[in-house]
Amino acid sequence: MRPSGGAPIPGTTTGAPAPDLDTDLDLDVDLDRCTIADLQQAMTRGHLSSERLTLALLERIERLNPLLRAVTTVNPDAPALSRRSDALRRDGRARGPLEGIPVLLKDNVGTADRQPTTAGSAALLGARPDADAFLVRRLRAAGAVVLGKANMTEWADFRSEHSVAGWSATGGQSRNPYVLDRSPSGSSSGSAVAVAAGLAVAAIGTETDGSVVLPASVTATVGFKPTRGLVSRGGIVPLSSRQDTAGPLARTVADAALVLWAIHGPDPADPVTARAAGGLPAGPGAVLDPGALRGRRVGVRRPAGLDPWTERVFEDAVERIRGLGAVLVEDVDLPDTDEEAERHLEPALLTEFKHDVGAYLAATPGSHPKDLAGVIAYNVRHADTELALFGQDVLERAERTGGDLRDPVYRRHREAAVRLARRSLDGTLARHRLDVLVTPTAGPAPLLAGTTGDGPFAAVTRDAAVAGNPHVTVPAGYAGGVLPLGVSFVGARGGDALVLGCAYAFEQAGPPRTPPGRLPTLP
């Protein structure tokens, strides 16, 4: 494949299926099942090079992306970066655990290279960040090859109440690789789809409320939202400075952990990361223990209104956890604070979005709107593309706020939202003396035009996001043997290592993940 200078990949906006969808370059590894450990072993033994792996993934993106629309741009420098990685490995100067591993970035993660950073909006195609995001610098220092940018729900799904998950003006409609007419969920949809479909070994997503764990759940991938502050937000197009965090998506817990260890760490430009210093052990090996659930107090939350498939898969998951030696605390639930939480959270997020996006736009070089009002005006001028499927009512409501984070009314809303979330989640963990809470992550993926289906699941996702607690989802089974279903492990702030360990033990005791079949629809 010949990358096109950071231009959109052929097929990201047209959607004509490519032929020969199951033909891969001749490799000694299976791109649908390989792990980072597999790849490192093959490269160390000389059976594989980073360049061959990178070119194979670029070729696979070229063939499959017209169908899946998971990738918006490929990095034109990726082949050169992979060759440099191979040279360093030959010289005995490998930089870290991700040496030579191709990684995709969600398209709101800034890079100072020949790729745009758009948050899915054509208004930002001319934006040119003057520095890599902090986590990108960490990835490069660990040896990763930045493969390209992944599609996302435009503006991190904060543009309209009627948005379509996985759609952006720059990338088109991402599709679930298991069943193509099903939703990939949002907003890190492209990151999850690409990893699930073997277009990348791992990817970076971002979450403000469910945007990592929900796409992971419906694509049979592992998605980890870390404790807020464990990973820097520097250089990422923001939604909310009080909730945003980046996290890894991968096909295994071990791979997600390797990426997390690479990207975490204190960033002088992001003060919240100073409080998370020392939040992880020296390496993931201390965490990835098949016996990590033995003796742990695990609260079992069964939301009301589960569909039969989700209920069946979850009960199987609970029995697996029981068999691993956990002490189960049954029938744990969270206080019903939904109405009050939304009453405070919505005005807080609207104010933060106007302030944070405005500050990002004003500080970012390039030809693009310099504030939220400019983005709204751009969308009106380009309504045939930007507003073709849904409007921008959320952007307009955000613009009507003062955007002032010092405003007492705003501060009361944000403080109340955090207080409610922590009382709900941390209070439940403390009251039952739980190490972790386990619950279904989401139901089966709905049709592309359907609702997100997160009603019974929203409380845990929201509370973990607002309170800043770690949340990981792991593949648990399939509805009808086809549509993926995930199980969530949620813990206390700073308990990232414990949560990952429990997820790893659960994963290791289960059947292997089934790669996606790209079915056009269900019977």
C-alpha positions in Angstrom: 0.0 0.0 0.0 1.2 3.5 -0.8 0.1 5.9 2.0 -1.2 9.1 0.6 0.4 11.9 2.6 -2.1 11.7 5.4 -5.0 11.9 3.0 -8.2 9.9 3.7 -7.9 6.2 2.9 -9.7 5.2 -0.2 -13.1 4.0 0.8 -13.5 6.0 4.0 -16.3 8.0 2.5 -17.5 5.9 -0.4 -18.1 2.5 1.1 -17.7 0.2 -2.0 -16.6 -3.2 -0.6 -13.1 -4.3 -1.7 -12.5 -7.7 -3.3 -10.5 -10.6 -1.8 -11.3 -9.7 1.8 -9.6 -12.7 3.2 -6.3 -12.5 1.4 -3.4 -11.3 3.6 0.3 -10.9 2.7 2.4 -14.0 3.4 3.1 -13.7 7.1 4.1 -16.2 9.8 1.6 -14.6 12.2 -2.2 -14.5 12.1 -3.3 -10.8 12.1 -6.7 -11.7 13.6 -5.2 -13.5 16.7 -1.6 -12.3 17.2 -0.6 -10.7 20.4 2.2 -8.2 21.1 4.2 -11.0 22.8 3.8 -13.2 19.7 5.0 -10.4 17.5 7.9 -9.5 19.7 9.0 -13.1 19.8 8.8 -13.4 16.0 10.8 -10.2 15.5 13.4 -11.1 18.0 14.0 -14.5 16.3 14.2 -12.8 12.9 11.0 -14.5 11.6 9.3 -11.1 11.1 10.3 -7.5 10.8 8.4 -4.4 11.9 8.5 -3.3 8.3 6.8 -6.5 7.0 4.2 -6.3 9.7 3.5 -2.6 9.1 3.2 -3.1 5.3 0.9 -6.1 5.9 -1.4 -4.0 8.1 -1.4 -1.1 5.6 -2.3 -3.5 2.9 -5.1 -5.0 5.0 -6.4 -1.5 5.8 -6.5 -0.8 2.0 -8.6 -3.9 1.4 -10.9 -3.9 4.4 -11.4 -0.3 5.2 -13.8 0.5 2.3 -16.1 -2.0 4.1 -15.4 -1.1 7.8 -14.4 2.6 7.6 -12.4 2.2 10.8 -9.4 4.2 9.7 -9.5 7.8 8.5 -5.8 8.3 7.5 -2.7 6.2 7.4 0.6 7.7 8.5 2.8 8.2 5.4 5.8 7.9 7.6 4.8 4.5 9.0 7.0 2.4 6.7 10.1 4.6 7.4 9.4 4.4 11.2 9.1 0.6 11.0 12.5 0.4 9.1 14.1 2.5 11.8 12.7 0.2 14.5 14.1 -2.8 12.7 17.5 -1.1 12.6 17.5 -0.3 16.3 16.5 -3.9 17.1 19.4 -5.2 14.9 21.8 -2.9 16.8 20.6 -4.1 20.2 19.0 -0.7 20.9 15.3 -1.6 21.2 13.6 1.2 23.0 10.8 -0.5 24.9 8.1 -3.2 25.0 6.3 -1.8 22.0 9.3 -1.8 19.7 8.1 -2.1 16.1 4.4 -2.6 17.1 2.0 -0.6 14.9 -0.6 1.3 16.9 -3.6 3.4 15.7 -4.6 6.6 17.4 -8.2 7.9 17.7 -8.5 10.9 15.5 -8.6 13.4 18.4 -5.1 12.5 19.5 -2.7 15.1 18.2 0.4 14.4 16.2 2.9 16.8 14.8 3.4 14.9 11.6 1.8 14.7 8.2 -1.5 13.5 9.5 -4.4 15.7 10.4 -6.1 15.6 13.8 -9.8 16.3 13.2 -12.0 14.8 16.0 -14.0 13.6 13.0 -14.8 17.2 11.8 -13.9 18.5 8.4 -13.6 21.9 10.1 -10.2 20.7 11.6 -8.7 19.2 8.4 -6.4 22.3 8.3 -5.4 22.1 12.0 -1.7 21.4 12.5 -0.7 20.6 16.1 2.8 21.8 16.7 3.7 18.9 19.1 2.7 15.3 19.6 0.2 14.6 22.3 2.1 13.5 25.5 0.8 9.9 25.2 2.1 9.8 21.6 5.5 10.8 22.7 5.3 8.0 25.3 4.3 5.5 22.6 7.2 6.6 20.3 9.6 6.3 23.3 8.4 2.7 23.9 9.2 1.9 20.2 5.6 1.9 18.8 5.0 2.7 15.1 2.2 5.2 14.7 0.2 3.5 12.0 -2.5 6.1 11.4 -5.7 7.7 12.8 -8.9 5.8 13.7 -12.4 7.0 12.8 -14.6 8.2 15.7 -18.0 9.6 16.3 -17.6 13.3 15.4 -16.7 15.6 18.3 -16.6 12.5 20.6 -20.4 12.1 20.2 -21.0 15.6 21.7 -22.6 17.2 18.6 -26.2 16.2 18.7 -28.7 14.2 20.8 -29.5 12.4 17.5 -26.0 11.5 16.4 -25.2 8.2 14.7 -22.5 6.2 16.6 -19.3 5.7 14.6 -20.1 8.4 12.0 -17.9 11.4 11.2 -17.6 13.7 8.3 -13.9 12.8 7.8 -14.3 9.0 8.0 -17.9 8.1 7.1 -19.7 5.4 9.0 -17.7 2.8 10.9 -19.3 -0.6 10.8 -19.2 -3.4 13.4 -16.9 -6.1 11.9 -19.0 -9.0 13.3 -22.3 -7.9 11.6 -21.9 -5.0 9.2 -25.4 -3.5 9.7 -24.8 -3.3 13.5 -23.5 -0.3 15.4 -19.8 -0.1 16.4 -21.0 2.1 19.3 -19.1 5.3 20.1 -17.1 7.4 20.2 -13.8 5.4 20.0 -15.6 3.3 17.4 -12.9 3.2 14.7 -10.2 2.2 17.3 -12.3 -0.8 18.5 -13.3 -1.9 15.0 -9.7 -1.7 13.7 -8.3 -3.8 16.5 -11.2 -6.3 16.3 -10.7 -6.7 12.5 -6.9 -7.0 12.7 -6.2 -3.6 11.1 -3.9 -2.8 14.0 -2.4 -4.6 16.9 -3.7 -2.1 19.4 -5.2 1.4 19.4 -5.8 4.4 21.6 -9.2 5.5 22.4 -10.6 8.3 24.6 -13.5 8.3 27.0 -15.7 10.9 28.6 -18.5 8.6 29.4 -18.4 5.1 27.9 -16.5 5.9 24.7 -13.8 3.3 25.3 -15.6 0.5 27.0 -18.9 0.5 25.0 -17.2 0.1 21.5 -14.9 -2.6 23.0 -17.9 -4.5 24.4 -19.7 -4.8 21.0 -16.5 -5.7 19.1 -15.1 -8.4 21.4 -12.1 -6.3 22.3 -10.6 -5.3 25.6 -11.1 -1.6 26.5 -9.6 0.0 29.5 -10.5 3.4 30.9 -7.9 4.2 33.6 -8.2 6.2 36.7 -8.5 9.9 35.7 -5.0 11.3 35.7 -3.1 8.1 35.0 -2.7 9.1 31.4 -2.1 12.7 30.3 -4.8 14.5 28.3 -2.2 16.8 26.8 -2.5 17.3 23.0 -5.9 15.6 22.8 -9.0 17.4 21.4 -11.0 17.8 24.6 -14.6 17.3 25.5 -14.4 17.8 29.2 -11.3 18.6 31.3 -13.0 17.0 34.3 -13.8 13.6 32.7 -11.7 13.0 29.7 -9.1 10.2 29.7 -7.3 8.2 27.1 -7.0 4.4 27.3 -5.9 1.4 25.3 -8.0 -1.0 23.1 -6.5 -4.4 22.3 -7.5 -8.0 21.7 -6.1 -9.2 25.1 -5.8 -7.8 28.6 -2.0 -8.4 28.4 -1.8 -6.3 25.2 -3.9 -3.5 26.8 -1.7 -3.5 29.8 1.5 -3.2 27.8 0.1 -0.2 26.0 -1.2 1.3 29.3 2.2 1.0 30.9 3.8 2.7 27.8 1.4 5.7 27.8 0.9 6.4 31.5 3.0 8.8 33.6 3.1 12.4 34.9 3.0 15.2 32.4 4.1 18.6 33.7 1.6 20.2 31.4 -1.3 18.2 32.9 -1.3 18.8 36.6 -3.9 16.1 37.4 -1.3 13.4 36.3 0.9 14.3 39.3 -1.7 12.8 41.7 -1.6 9.5 39.8 2.2 9.1 39.9 3.2 5.7 41.2 -0.3 4.4 40.4 1.1 1.3 38.7 3.8 -1.3 39.5 7.0 -1.2 37.6 5.7 -3.5 34.9 2.5 -5.4 34.0 4.1 -8.8 34.8 3.2 -8.2 38.5 -0.4 -7.7 37.6 -1.1 -10.4 35.0 -1.8 -13.3 37.3 -4.2 -16.1 36.4 -5.0 -16.4 40.1 -5.7 -12.7 40.7 -9.4 -13.3 41.5 -8.8 -15.8 44.2 -10.1 -14.5 47.5 -11.2 -11.2 46.0 -14.6 -9.8 47.1 -16.5 -9.3 43.8 -19.8 -7.5 43.8 -22.2 -8.8 41.2 -24.5 -6.2 39.7 -27.4 -7.4 37.5 -29.1 -4.4 35.9 -32.8 -4.7 35.4 -34.1 -5.2 31.9 -31.4 -7.3 30.5 -32.1 -9.1 27.2 -32.0 -12.9 27.4 -28.7 -13.3 25.7 -26.9 -10.8 27.9 -28.4 -12.4 31.0 -27.2 -15.8 29.9 -23.7 -14.7 29.0 -23.4 -12.8 32.2 -24.5 -15.7 34.4 -21.9 -17.8 32.7 -19.3 -15.1 33.5 -20.3 -15.0 37.1 -19.9 -18.8 37.4 -16.5 -18.5 35.8 -15.5 -15.9 38.4 -16.8 -18.1 41.2 -14.8 -21.0 39.9 -11.6 -18.8 40.0 -12.0 -18.5 43.8 -13.6 -15.1 44.1 -15.9 -14.4 47.1 -19.1 -13.3 45.3 -21.4 -10.7 46.9 -24.6 -11.1 45.1 -27.3 -8.6 44.2 -25.2 -5.5 44.5 -26.8 -2.4 43.0 -26.0 1.3 42.7 -28.3 4.0 44.2 -30.9 5.3 41.7 -29.4 8.8 41.1 -29.9 8.9 37.3 -32.3 11.9 37.2 -30.4 14.0 39.7 -27.0 13.1 38.1 -28.1 14.1 34.6 -29.6 17.4 36.0 -26.1 18.4 37.1 -23.9 16.6 34.6 -25.4 18.1 31.4 -24.9 21.8 32.2 -21.4 21.0 33.5 -20.3 19.2 30.3 -21.8 21.9 28.1 -19.8 24.6 29.9 -16.6 22.5 29.9 -16.9 21.7 26.2 -17.3 25.4 25.2 -14.3 26.4 27.4 -12.0 23.5 26.7 -12.6 23.2 22.9 -12.3 27.0 22.6 -9.0 26.9 24.4 -7.7 24.0 22.2 -8.8 25.7 18.9 -7.3 29.0 19.9 -3.9 27.4 20.7 -3.7 25.0 17.8 -1.9 26.3 14.6 -3.4 25.9 11.2 -6.3 27.0 9.1 -9.5 26.1 11.1 -12.2 27.8 13.3 -10.7 29.3 16.4 -13.7 28.9 18.7 -16.9 26.9 19.0 -19.0 29.5 17.3 -16.7 29.2 14.3 -17.2 25.4 14.2 -21.0 25.9 14.3 -20.8 28.4 11.5 -18.5 26.1 9.5 -21.1 23.3 9.8 -23.9 25.6 8.6 -21.8 26.5 5.5 -21.0 22.9 4.8 -24.4 21.5 5.8 -24.6 19.1 2.9 -21.7 17.0 4.4 -21.5 18.0 8.1 -25.2 18.1 8.8 -26.5 15.5 6.3 -27.4 12.9 8.9 -28.0 14.8 12.1 -27.8 18.4 13.5 -25.6 20.2 16.0 -28.0 20.9 18.8 -25.5 20.0 21.5 -22.9 22.3 20.1 -25.4 25.1 20.0 -26.4 24.5 23.6 -22.8 24.5 24.6 -22.2 27.8 22.7 -25.1 29.4 24.7 -23.3 28.8 28.0 -20.8 31.2 29.4 -18.0 28.7 29.1 -16.6 30.0 32.4 -15.2 27.4 34.7 -15.0 29.9 37.5 -18.8 30.5 37.4 -20.4 29.5 40.7 -23.4 27.9 39.1 -21.2 25.8 36.9 -19.0 24.8 39.8 -22.0 23.7 41.8 -23.2 21.5 39.0 -19.8 19.9 38.5 -19.2 19.3 42.3 -22.7 17.8 42.7 -22.1 15.5 39.7 -18.8 14.2 41.1 -20.3 13.9 44.6 -23.2 11.8 43.3 -21.0 9.6 41.2 -18.6 8.9 44.1 -21.4 8.3 46.6 -22.9 5.9 44.2 -19.8 3.9 43.1 -17.3 4.4 45.9 -20.1 4.2 48.5 -21.2 0.8 47.0 -17.6 -0.5 47.0 -17.1 0.5 50.6 -20.5 -0.6 51.9 -20.0 -4.1 50.7 -16.2 -4.1 51.2 -15.7 -5.0 47.5 -12.4 -5.2 45.6 -14.2 -4.9 42.3 -17.7 -4.6 40.9 -18.6 -6.9 38.0 -21.5 -6.1 35.6 -22.5 -6.5 32.0 -20.9 -3.8 29.9 -23.6 -3.4 27.2 -26.1 -5.4 25.3 -25.7 -6.8 21.8 -24.9 -4.1 19.2 -28.1 -2.5 17.8 -28.7 -1.8 14.2 -26.7 1.2 12.8 -29.8 3.4 12.9 -30.9 2.1 16.3 -30.4 3.4 19.8 -27.2 2.7 21.7 -29.0 0.2 24.0 -27.1 1.4 27.1 -30.2 2.0 29.3 -29.7 -0.7 31.8 -25.9 -0.3 31.8 -25.5 3.5 31.8 -25.2 4.0 35.6 -21.9 2.2 36.0 -20.3 3.7 32.9 -21.4 7.2 33.9 -20.4 6.9 37.5 -16.9 5.5 36.7 -16.4 8.3 34.2 -17.6 11.1 36.4 -15.9 9.8 39.6 -12.7 9.0 37.7 -12.6 5.3 38.6 -10.9 2.6 36.5 -13.2 0.5 34.3 -12.2 -2.4 32.0 -14.4 -4.5 29.7 -13.4 -8.0 28.6 -15.0 -10.2 25.9 -17.4 -12.7 27.7 -19.4 -14.4 25.0 -21.7 -13.8 22.0 -25.4 -13.2 21.6 -26.7 -15.9 19.2 -23.1 -17.0 18.8 -22.4 -13.9 16.7 -22.8 -10.5 18.4 -20.1 -9.9 21.1 -20.9 -9.2 24.7 -18.5 -7.8 27.3 -18.2 -8.0 31.1 -17.0 -5.0 33.1 -14.7 -4.9 36.1 -14.8 -1.6 38.0 -12.7 -0.6 41.0 -11.7 2.2 43.3 -9.6 5.2 42.0 -6.0 4.2 41.8 -7.0 0.5 41.7 -6.0 0.1 38.0 -3.6 -2.8 38.6 -6.2 -4.7 40.6 -8.9 -4.2 38.0 -6.6 -5.3 35.2 -5.5 -8.4 37.2 -9.1 -9.5 37.8 -9.9 -9.0 34.1 -6.8 -11.0 33.1 -7.7 -13.9 35.3 -11.2 -13.9 33.9 -10.0 -13.8 30.4 -7.4 -16.6 30.8 -10.1 -19.0 32.2 -12.4 -18.5 29.3 -12.6 -19.7 25.7 -10.5 -17.9 23.1 -12.0 -14.9 21.3 -13.6 -15.5 18.0 -12.4 -13.1 15.2 -15.2 -11.2 13.3 -16.8 -12.8 10.3 -18.1 -9.5 8.6 -21.6 -10.9 8.1 -23.7 -8.5 6.1 -26.7 -8.9 8.4 -28.3 -11.4 10.8 -30.9 -13.8 9.5 
